[in-house]
Amino acid sequence: MNAGPPSPSLRRASLQRTSLGGTPWLRAGIAALLGACTVFSFAPFYLWPLPLLMLGSFAWMLQRTPTPRACFALGYAFGFGWFVTGVSWVFVSMHRYGGMSVPLAMFATGFFCAYLALFPAVAAWLAGRLGAGAAGRLLVAFPAAWVLGEWVRGWMFTGFPWLIVGYAQSPAGPLSGYAPLFGVYGVSLATALSAGLLALAVNRGHARTWPALAGLLALWLPALASQHWQWTHAAGEPVSVTLAQGNIDQDLKWRPEQLRDTLQTYLELTHASSSRLILLPETAVPVLDVDVPPGYFELLAKHARANGGDLLVGVPEYVAGTAPRYYNSVISLGSAPTQSYRKHHLVPFGDYFPDWAFITWIMQRMNIPMSSFSRGHAVQQPLAVAGQQVAVNICYEDAFGEEIIRQLPRATMLANFTNDAWWGDSWASEQHLQMAQTRAQETGRWMLRATNTGVTAMIDERGRVRAAAPEFETTAVHGSARGFAGATPYVRWGNWPVLALACAMLAAVSRRTRELHLQSRK
């Protein structure tokens, strides 16, 4: 005999029994602590198992949270703890180098973190709404909602894909094997799925434990196998490389009286190199190209030609016209014809000032030189230098994998030119390095990083740092790099397979939830 659906009172009692104990503030505090601890999974700590435990604990809390609204609150607390801990270096940029007062810089940093916390909050709300009352459905909805939230964060308001949870697996985490297949968002999805399966395994009832553990095995084995697969192949002979690190203090970098010393520093670092390919960092020449002292570029080019190769240098570029344009550029000097790359993905309030009302009013309190750059073309060709096809990216353009692959598979190696001095002695520079390691894994290409203060490094096609310079020292990294040809699945397909899978997961859970809702009304 069919007894029919439980009464509303019984359903409420069931939710009360399964809900997490304690006051809402206590639960929010625990969620914020879990979010803060997740940050230690990223560089410079590289504790890749940590997000599995933290996200798994968070998913376990969501299972015991009775309403979508309460899930949103938990997700917001988790996200705020995460970003306040992970991107607190924004305060350093605003106050120490941007000249913003301490109270205003603290407010702006808090406001930024509060905005970023909305993405895990919405993901938790959606998971709670679609998976209400069923741990299995929630733990399918949660990873899908999580990765879609990260993807939206990666493009909304020009995007801030910092601390995407998939980065924590690079370079040695087992799930990083999914990077050349599905990119960092694919690694994020696998991480969140693993966390959900762990939460399901420790849930009440042994009947769920073994299927959850079997699911973990099925998820991890392909990733481990992929780590041993050679997706691309070496092309040509190794090329000798020098990456110069001038260590010019950000407070001095743009002062006219400092220009001579800066130019001399990079000239000496260049002349000390016998490499065929030499890289000088973003805006290594801190003056418009038309204002560079006569003969300076020729001194650099002459040495590069003597080495039988080329030099790439970051310099602000001026293009005359009715409305003159300024570009954050990298130009080549040496044996090959002069070429240039112009930065496309500009940093709001760093490269230009958008009209974002209240936010712009706050950020105008900062003193940022060279903040009127124009945008380069979205698709630019690799630079043909030193026998290689080098896909150039500037500053945190290397945080956007779907943009990096636009120059592939033609490019044989990647090169990032950046000035991370804005972040001071914080975790940000090493977090940035970890993103570059993921780009190398996604594309099966070496990544060469020339930075002002660090981390200057040579990264191989598997994301391993082969050589690096100490931060905040005037020095150079010398080594040998290999060009690679071929295309990984991620280079061919980008983020679309992961986005399609996440949407399909949410659609399946939504359909099942509707079916159960209709059954309960009969």
VEXDREN-2710 file (C-alpha; in Angstrom, 1 decimal):
% VEXDREN-2710
k/r/px/py/pz
1/MET/0.0/0.0/0.0
2/ASN/1.3/3.5/-1.0
3/ALA/1.5/5.6/2.2
4/GLY/2.0/8.8/0.2
5/PRO/4.5/11.6/0.8
6/PRO/5.4/12.6/4.4
7/SER/3.4/15.5/5.9
8/PRO/5.0/18.9/6.0
9/SER/5.5/18.6/9.7
10/LEU/7.4/15.3/9.3
11/ARG/9.6/16.9/6.6
12/ARG/10.4/19.8/8.9
13/ALA/11.3/17.4/11.7
14/SER/13.5/15.5/9.4
15/LEU/15.3/18.7/8.3
16/GLN/15.7/19.7/12.0
17/ARG/17.3/16.3/12.8
18/THR/19.8/16.5/9.9
19/SER/20.7/20.2/10.3
20/LEU/24.0/21.2/11.7
21/GLY/23.9/22.2/15.3
22/GLY/25.0/25.5/16.9
23/THR/24.0/29.1/16.3
24/PRO/24.0/30.6/12.8
25/TRP/27.0/32.7/13.9
26/LEU/28.9/29.7/15.0
27/ARG/28.2/27.9/11.7
28/ALA/29.3/30.9/9.8
29/GLY/32.5/31.2/11.8
30/ILE/33.3/27.5/11.1
31/ALA/32.7/28.1/7.4
32/ALA/34.9/31.2/7.3
33/LEU/37.7/29.2/9.0
34/LEU/37.4/26.5/6.4
35/GLY/37.6/29.1/3.7
36/ALA/40.7/30.7/5.3
37/CYS/42.4/27.3/5.6
38/THR/41.8/26.5/2.0
39/VAL/44.2/29.3/1.0
40/PHE/47.1/27.3/2.4
41/SER/46.6/24.8/-0.4
42/PHE/48.0/27.3/-2.9
43/ALA/51.5/28.6/-3.4
44/PRO/53.8/29.1/-1.5
45/PHE/52.5/26.2/0.6
46/TYR/51.4/23.8/-2.2
47/LEU/49.3/21.7/0.2
48/TRP/47.2/20.1/-2.5
49/PRO/45.1/17.7/-0.3
50/LEU/43.8/20.7/1.7
51/PRO/41.0/21.8/-0.6
52/LEU/39.7/18.2/-0.6
53/LEU/39.3/18.4/3.2
54/MET/38.1/22.0/3.4
55/LEU/35.6/21.8/0.5
56/GLY/34.6/18.3/1.7
57/SER/33.9/19.7/5.2
58/PHE/32.0/22.6/3.7
59/ALA/29.9/20.2/1.5
60/TRP/29.2/18.2/4.7
61/MET/27.9/21.3/6.3
62/LEU/25.7/22.1/3.3
63/GLN/24.2/18.6/3.6
64/ARG/23.0/19.5/7.1
65/THR/21.8/23.0/6.3
66/PRO/18.0/23.0/5.9
67/THR/17.3/26.0/3.6
68/PRO/18.9/27.5/0.5
69/ARG/19.0/30.9/2.3
70/ALA/21.1/29.3/5.1
71/CYS/23.3/27.6/2.5
72/PHE/23.9/31.1/0.9
73/ALA/25.0/32.4/4.3
74/LEU/27.4/29.6/4.8
75/GLY/28.8/30.0/1.3
76/TYR/29.3/33.7/1.9
77/ALA/31.1/33.1/5.1
78/PHE/33.3/30.5/3.5
79/GLY/34.1/32.8/0.5
80/PHE/34.8/35.8/2.7
81/GLY/37.2/33.9/4.9
82/TRP/38.8/32.5/1.8
83/PHE/39.4/35.8/0.0
84/VAL/40.2/38.0/3.0
85/THR/43.0/35.5/3.7
86/GLY/44.0/34.9/0.1
87/VAL/44.0/38.3/-1.5
88/SER/44.8/40.6/1.4
89/TRP/47.8/41.7/-0.7
90/VAL/45.3/44.0/-2.4
91/PHE/45.7/46.3/0.6
92/VAL/49.5/46.5/0.0
93/SER/48.9/47.6/-3.6
94/MET/46.4/50.3/-2.6
95/HIS/48.0/51.7/0.5
96/ARG/51.8/51.2/0.1
97/TYR/52.1/51.7/-3.6
98/GLY/48.8/53.4/-4.6
99/GLY/49.0/56.1/-1.8
100/MET/45.5/55.3/-0.5
101/SER/44.9/56.1/3.2
102/VAL/44.8/53.1/5.6
103/PRO/41.1/53.4/6.4
104/LEU/40.1/53.7/2.7
105/ALA/42.5/50.9/1.6
106/MET/41.0/48.7/4.3
107/PHE/37.5/49.5/3.2
108/ALA/38.3/49.0/-0.5
109/THR/40.0/45.6/0.3
110/GLY/37.0/44.5/2.4
111/PHE/34.6/45.6/-0.3
112/PHE/36.5/43.7/-2.9
113/CYS/36.5/40.5/-0.8
114/ALA/32.9/40.9/0.0
115/TYR/32.1/41.0/-3.7
116/LEU/34.2/37.9/-4.4
117/ALA/32.5/36.0/-1.6
118/LEU/29.2/36.3/-3.5
119/PHE/30.4/33.6/-6.0
120/PRO/30.8/30.7/-3.5
121/ALA/27.6/32.0/-1.8
122/VAL/25.5/31.7/-4.9
123/ALA/27.0/28.3/-5.7
124/ALA/26.1/27.1/-2.2
125/TRP/22.6/28.5/-2.5
126/LEU/22.1/26.8/-5.9
127/ALA/23.4/23.5/-4.5
128/GLY/21.1/23.8/-1.5
129/ARG/18.0/24.7/-3.7
130/LEU/18.5/21.9/-6.2
131/GLY/19.7/19.3/-3.7
132/ALA/17.5/20.1/-0.8
133/GLY/16.7/17.0/1.4
134/ALA/19.0/14.6/-0.6
135/ALA/22.7/14.4/0.1
136/GLY/23.3/12.6/-3.3
137/ARG/21.7/15.3/-5.3
138/LEU/23.3/18.1/-3.4
139/LEU/26.7/16.6/-3.9
140/VAL/26.2/16.5/-7.7
141/ALA/24.8/20.1/-7.7
142/PHE/27.6/21.5/-5.5
143/PRO/30.6/20.8/-7.7
144/ALA/28.8/21.9/-10.8
145/ALA/27.6/25.2/-9.2
146/TRP/31.0/25.8/-7.7
147/VAL/32.9/25.5/-11.0
148/LEU/30.3/27.6/-12.9
149/GLY/30.7/30.3/-10.1
150/GLU/34.5/30.3/-10.6
151/TRP/34.1/30.6/-14.4
152/VAL/31.7/33.6/-14.0
153/ARG/34.2/35.2/-11.6
154/GLY/36.8/34.7/-14.3
155/TRP/35.1/37.1/-16.7
156/MET/32.6/39.3/-14.8
157/PHE/33.8/42.9/-14.6
158/THR/36.8/41.8/-16.8
159/GLY/37.4/38.9/-14.5
160/PHE/39.4/38.0/-11.4
161/PRO/40.3/34.3/-11.7
162/TRP/42.7/34.4/-8.7
163/LEU/42.6/31.4/-6.4
164/ILE/40.6/29.2/-8.7
165/VAL/40.6/26.0/-6.6
166/GLY/42.0/23.9/-9.5
167/TYR/45.3/25.9/-9.2
168/ALA/46.0/24.2/-5.8
169/GLN/46.7/20.9/-7.7
170/SER/49.5/22.4/-9.8
171/PRO/52.1/21.1/-10.4
172/ALA/52.3/17.9/-8.4
173/GLY/48.7/17.2/-7.2
174/PRO/47.2/14.0/-8.7
175/LEU/44.2/15.9/-10.2
176/SER/46.5/18.2/-12.1
177/GLY/46.5/15.5/-14.7
178/TYR/43.2/16.9/-15.9
179/ALA/44.8/20.3/-16.8
180/PRO/45.9/19.4/-20.4
181/LEU/42.4/17.7/-20.9
182/PHE/40.0/20.3/-19.4
183/GLY/42.0/23.2/-18.1
184/VAL/42.0/24.6/-14.6
185/TYR/38.2/24.6/-14.4
186/GLY/38.2/20.9/-15.2
187/VAL/40.7/20.4/-12.3
188/SER/38.4/22.5/-10.1
189/LEU/35.4/20.4/-11.0
190/ALA/37.3/17.2/-10.2
191/THR/38.5/18.7/-6.9
192/ALA/35.0/19.7/-5.9
193/LEU/33.6/16.4/-7.0
194/SER/36.2/14.6/-4.9
195/ALA/35.3/16.8/-1.9
196/GLY/31.7/16.0/-2.3
197/LEU/32.4/12.3/-2.6
198/LEU/34.4/12.4/0.6
199/ALA/31.5/14.2/2.4
200/LEU/29.2/11.5/1.1
201/ALA/31.5/8.7/2.2
202/VAL/31.5/9.9/5.8
203/ASN/27.7/10.6/5.8
204/ARG/25.4/8.4/7.9
205/GLY/25.0/4.9/6.5
206/HIS/27.6/2.5/5.3
207/ALA/25.6/2.0/2.1
208/ARG/26.9/5.3/0.8
209/THR/30.6/4.8/1.8
210/TRP/31.7/2.2/-0.8
211/PRO/30.0/3.8/-3.8
212/ALA/31.5/7.1/-2.8
213/LEU/35.0/5.6/-2.5
214/ALA/34.5/3.8/-5.9
215/GLY/33.6/7.1/-7.4
216/LEU/36.8/8.7/-6.0
217/LEU/38.8/5.9/-7.6
218/ALA/37.1/6.3/-10.9
219/LEU/37.7/10.0/-10.8
220/TRP/41.4/9.9/-9.8
221/LEU/42.7/7.0/-11.9
222/PRO/42.3/8.9/-15.3
223/ALA/44.0/12.0/-13.8
224/LEU/46.9/9.9/-12.6
225/ALA/47.2/8.2/-16.0
226/SER/47.1/11.6/-17.8
227/GLN/50.1/12.8/-15.8
228/HIS/52.2/10.2/-17.6
229/TRP/50.9/10.9/-21.1
230/GLN/53.0/13.1/-23.4
231/TRP/50.4/15.4/-25.0
232/THR/52.9/17.4/-27.0
233/HIS/56.3/16.7/-28.4
234/ALA/59.7/18.6/-28.5
235/ALA/60.3/20.6/-31.6
236/GLY/63.8/21.6/-32.6
237/GLU/66.9/22.0/-30.5
238/PRO/66.9/23.6/-27.0
239/VAL/67.5/27.3/-26.9
240/SER/69.6/29.1/-24.3
241/VAL/67.5/31.7/-22.3
242/THR/68.2/34.5/-19.9
243/LEU/65.5/36.0/-17.7
244/ALA/66.5/39.4/-16.2
245/GLN/65.1/40.5/-12.9
246/GLY/66.0/44.2/-12.3
247/ASN/64.5/44.5/-8.8
248/ILE/63.4/48.1/-9.3
249/ASP/61.4/49.3/-6.2
250/GLN/57.9/50.3/-7.2
251/ASP/58.2/53.5/-5.3
252/LEU/61.2/54.5/-7.5
253/LYS/60.3/52.8/-10.8
254/TRP/58.5/55.7/-12.5
255/ARG/60.5/58.6/-11.1
256/PRO/62.4/60.5/-13.8
257/GLU/65.6/60.7/-11.7
258/GLN/65.6/56.9/-11.4
259/LEU/65.4/56.3/-15.2
260/ARG/69.2/56.3/-15.9
261/ASP/69.9/53.7/-13.1
262/THR/67.1/51.5/-14.3
263/LEU/68.2/51.5/-17.9
264/GLN/71.8/50.8/-16.8
265/THR/70.7/47.9/-14.6
266/TYR/69.0/46.1/-17.5
267/LEU/71.8/46.9/-19.9
268/GLU/74.3/45.3/-17.5
269/LEU/72.1/42.2/-17.1
270/THR/71.8/41.9/-20.9
271/HIS/75.5/42.3/-21.5
272/ALA/76.2/39.6/-18.9
273/SER/74.2/37.1/-20.9
274/SER/75.4/34.9/-23.8
275/SER/71.9/33.4/-24.3
276/ARG/70.2/33.3/-27.6
277/LEU/66.9/34.5/-26.1
278/ILE/66.9/37.3/-23.4
279/LEU/63.8/38.5/-21.7
280/LEU/63.4/41.8/-19.8
281/PRO/60.2/42.2/-17.7
282/GLU/57.0/44.3/-18.1
283/THR/57.8/48.0/-18.5
284/ALA/61.5/47.2/-17.8
285/VAL/62.0/50.5/-19.8
286/PRO/59.7/52.8/-17.7
287/VAL/59.3/55.5/-20.3
288/LEU/57.4/55.7/-23.6
289/ASP/59.3/54.1/-26.5
290/VAL/59.5/57.5/-28.3
291/ASP/61.2/59.0/-25.2
292/VAL/63.9/56.3/-24.7
293/PRO/67.4/57.8/-24.8
294/PRO/68.8/57.6/-28.3
295/GLY/70.9/54.5/-29.0
296/TYR/69.7/52.5/-25.9
297/PHE/67.6/50.1/-27.9
298/GLU/70.4/49.6/-30.4
299/LEU/72.8/48.7/-27.5
300/LEU/70.4/45.9/-26.5
301/ALA/69.8/44.8/-30.1
302/LYS/73.5/44.8/-30.9
303/HIS/74.2/42.4/-28.0
304/ALA/71.3/40.2/-29.0
305/ARG/72.6/40.0/-32.6
306/ALA/76.1/39.2/-31.3
307/ASN/74.6/36.2/-29.4
308/GLY/72.9/35.1/-32.6
309/GLY/69.4/35.7/-31.2
310/ASP/66.9/38.2/-29.9
311/LEU/65.8/40.2/-26.9
312/LEU/62.2/40.8/-25.7
313/VAL/61.7/43.9/-23.5
314/GLY/58.6/45.4/-21.9
315/VAL/58.1/49.1/-22.8
316/PRO/55.1/51.5/-22.9
317/GLU/54.4/52.1/-26.6
318/TYR/53.1/55.4/-28.1
319/VAL/51.1/55.4/-31.3
320/ALA/50.5/58.8/-32.8
321/GLY/47.2/59.8/-34.3
322/THR/44.2/62.1/-34.0
323/ALA/43.6/60.3/-30.7
324/PRO/47.0/59.1/-29.6
325/ARG/47.1/55.6/-28.1
326/TYR/49.3/54.1/-25.5
327/TYR/50.0/50.3/-25.2
328/ASN/51.6/48.2/-22.5
329/SER/53.8/46.3/-25.0
330/VAL/56.7/43.9/-25.4
331/ILE/58.9/44.5/-28.4
332/SER/61.7/42.3/-30.0
333/LEU/65.2/43.5/-30.7
334/GLY/68.0/41.6/-32.4
335/SER/68.4/39.3/-35.3
336/ALA/64.8/38.9/-36.3
337/PRO/62.7/41.9/-37.6
338/THR/61.3/44.0/-34.8
339/GLN/57.9/42.7/-33.7
340/SER/55.6/43.7/-30.9
341/TYR/52.8/42.3/-28.6
342/ARG/50.3/44.7/-27.1
343/LYS/48.5/43.7/-23.9
344/HIS/44.9/42.9/-24.6
345/HIS/43.4/42.0/-21.2
346/LEU/43.9/45.2/-19.2
347/VAL/43.8/45.4/-15.4
348/PRO/41.0/47.8/-14.2
349/PHE/42.5/50.6/-12.2
350/GLY/46.0/49.4/-13.1
351/ASP/46.1/49.7/-16.9
352/TYR/43.0/51.9/-17.2
353/PHE/40.2/53.5/-15.2
354/PRO/36.7/52.1/-16.1
355/ASP/33.6/54.1/-15.3
356/TRP/32.2/51.9/-12.5
357/ALA/30.6/54.7/-10.4
358/PHE/31.3/54.3/-6.7
359/ILE/34.1/51.8/-7.2
360/THR/35.9/54.2/-9.6
361/TRP/35.4/57.1/-7.1
362/ILE/37.3/55.0/-4.5
363/MET/40.0/53.9/-6.8
364/GLN/40.7/57.4/-8.1
365/ARG/42.2/58.0/-4.6
366/MET/45.2/55.9/-5.8
367/ASN/48.2/57.3/-7.6
368/ILE/48.9/54.9/-10.4
369/PRO/51.3/55.9/-13.2
370/MET/50.6/54.7/-16.8
371/SER/46.9/54.0/-16.2
372/SER/45.6/55.1/-19.6
373/PHE/46.6/52.2/-21.8
374/SER/44.6/51.1/-24.8
375/ARG/43.7/47.5/-25.5
376/GLY/45.7/45.4/-28.0
377/HIS/44.0/43.0/-30.4
378/ALA/42.3/40.0/-28.9
379/VAL/44.2/37.6/-31.3
380/GLN/47.9/38.3/-31.9
381/GLN/50.5/36.2/-33.5
382/PRO/53.4/34.7/-31.6
383/LEU/56.7/36.5/-31.9
384/ALA/59.2/34.7/-34.2
385/VAL/62.5/35.1/-32.3
386/ALA/65.6/32.9/-31.6
387/GLY/64.2/30.1/-33.7
388/GLN/61.0/29.9/-31.6
389/GLN/57.4/31.1/-31.9
390/VAL/56.9/32.8/-28.5
391/ALA/53.3/33.4/-27.3
392/VAL/53.7/36.6/-25.2
393/ASN/51.4/37.5/-22.3
394/ILE/51.8/40.5/-20.0
395/CYS/51.1/40.7/-16.2
396/TYR/48.1/38.7/-15.1
397/GLU/47.0/37.8/-18.7
398/ASP/48.5/34.4/-17.8
399/ALA/45.6/34.0/-15.4
400/PHE/43.2/33.5/-18.4
401/GLY/43.9/30.1/-20.0
402/GLU/41.2/30.5/-22.6
403/GLU/43.1/33.7/-23.9
404/ILE/46.5/32.1/-23.8
405/ILE/45.5/29.3/-26.2
406/ARG/44.5/31.8/-28.9
407/GLN/48.2/31.8/-30.0
408/LEU/48.3/28.0/-30.0
409/PRO/49.2/25.5/-31.4
410/ARG/51.4/27.7/-33.5
411/ALA/53.4/28.9/-30.6
412/THR/56.3/26.7/-29.4
413/MET/56.7/28.3/-25.9
414/LEU/55.0/30.8/-23.7
415/ALA/56.5/33.9/-22.1
416/ASN/55.0/36.1/-19.3
417/PHE/56.3/39.6/-18.6
418/THR/55.2/41.0/-15.4
419/ASN/55.8/43.6/-12.6
420/ASP/54.7/42.0/-9.4
421/ALA/56.3/44.6/-7.3
422/TRP/52.9/46.1/-6.7
423/TRP/52.1/43.3/-4.2
424/GLY/55.2/43.7/-2.0
425/ASP/56.5/40.8/0.0
426/SER/53.2/38.9/0.0
427/TRP/52.0/35.5/-1.2
428/ALA/50.7/37.1/-4.4
429/SER/53.8/36.6/-6.5
430/GLU/54.0/32.9/-5.8
431/GLN/50.3/32.5/-6.3
432/HIS/50.9/34.1/-9.7
433/LEU/53.7/31.7/-10.4
434/GLN/51.4/28.8/-9.7
435/MET/49.0/30.1/-12.3
436/ALA/51.8/30.2/-14.8
437/GLN/52.6/26.6/-13.9
438/THR/49.1/25.6/-14.7
439/ARG/49.2/27.4/-18.1
440/ALA/52.3/25.3/-18.9
441/GLN/50.4/22.1/-18.0
442/GLU/47.3/23.1/-20.0
443/THR/49.3/23.8/-23.1
444/GLY/52.2/21.3/-22.9
445/ARG/54.6/24.3/-23.4
446/TRP/57.4/25.8/-21.5
447/MET/56.6/29.1/-19.7
448/LEU/59.3/31.7/-19.3
449/ARG/58.6/34.3/-16.7
450/ALA/60.6/37.6/-16.6
451/THR/59.5/39.7/-13.6
452/ASN/60.7/42.9/-12.0
453/THR/61.0/41.6/-8.4
454/GLY/60.0/37.9/-8.7
455/VAL/59.2/35.2/-9.1
456/THR/61.4/35.0/-12.2
457/ALA/61.4/31.4/-13.4
458/MET/61.6/28.8/-16.2
459/ILE/58.8/26.3/-16.1
460/ASP/58.7/23.2/-18.2
461/GLU/55.8/21.6/-20.1
462/ARG/54.7/19.7/-17.0
463/GLY/54.5/22.8/-14.9
464/ARG/57.7/22.1/-12.9
465/VAL/60.0/25.0/-12.1
466/ARG/63.3/24.2/-13.6
467/ALA/65.1/27.3/-12.5
468/ALA/64.1/30.4/-10.5
469/ALA/65.6/33.6/-9.0
470/PRO/65.3/34.6/-5.4
471/GLU/62.7/37.4/-5.0
472/PHE/63.8/41.0/-4.5
473/GLU/67.3/40.6/-5.8
474/THR/68.9/42.1/-8.9
475/THR/69.9/39.0/-10.8
476/ALA/69.1/36.8/-13.8
477/VAL/68.1/33.2/-14.5
478/HIS/70.1/31.4/-17.1
479/GLY/69.1/28.1/-18.6
480/SER/67.9/26.1/-21.6
481/ALA/64.3/25.7/-22.8
482/ARG/62.7/23.5/-25.3
483/GLY/60.1/24.4/-27.9
484/PHE/57.1/22.1/-28.2
485/ALA/54.6/21.4/-30.9
486/GLY/51.2/19.7/-31.0
487/ALA/48.0/20.5/-29.1
488/THR/46.5/19.2/-25.9
489/PRO/42.8/18.6/-25.8
490/TYR/42.4/21.8/-23.8
491/VAL/44.2/23.8/-26.5
492/ARG/41.7/22.4/-29.0
493/TRP/38.5/22.8/-27.0
494/GLY/39.1/25.3/-24.3
495/ASN/36.6/25.5/-21.4
496/TRP/33.5/24.4/-23.3
497/PRO/33.6/20.7/-22.3
498/VAL/33.7/21.5/-18.6
499/LEU/31.0/24.2/-18.9
500/ALA/28.8/21.8/-20.8
501/LEU/29.3/19.0/-18.2
502/ALA/28.6/21.3/-15.3
503/CYS/25.4/22.6/-16.9
504/ALA/24.3/19.0/-17.7
505/MET/24.9/18.0/-14.0
506/LEU/22.8/20.9/-12.8
507/ALA/20.1/20.1/-15.4
508/ALA/20.0/16.5/-14.3
509/VAL/19.7/17.4/-10.6
510/SER/17.0/20.0/-11.4
511/ARG/15.0/17.5/-13.3
512/ARG/15.2/15.0/-10.6
513/THR/14.2/17.5/-8.0
514/ARG/11.1/18.6/-10.0
515/GLU/10.1/14.9/-10.4
516/LEU/10.3/14.3/-6.7
517/HIS/8.4/17.5/-6.0
518/LEU/5.6/16.4/-8.4
519/GLN/5.5/13.0/-6.8
520/SER/5.1/14.6/-3.3
521/ARG/2.1/16.6/-4.5
522/LYS/0.2/13.5/-5.7
END
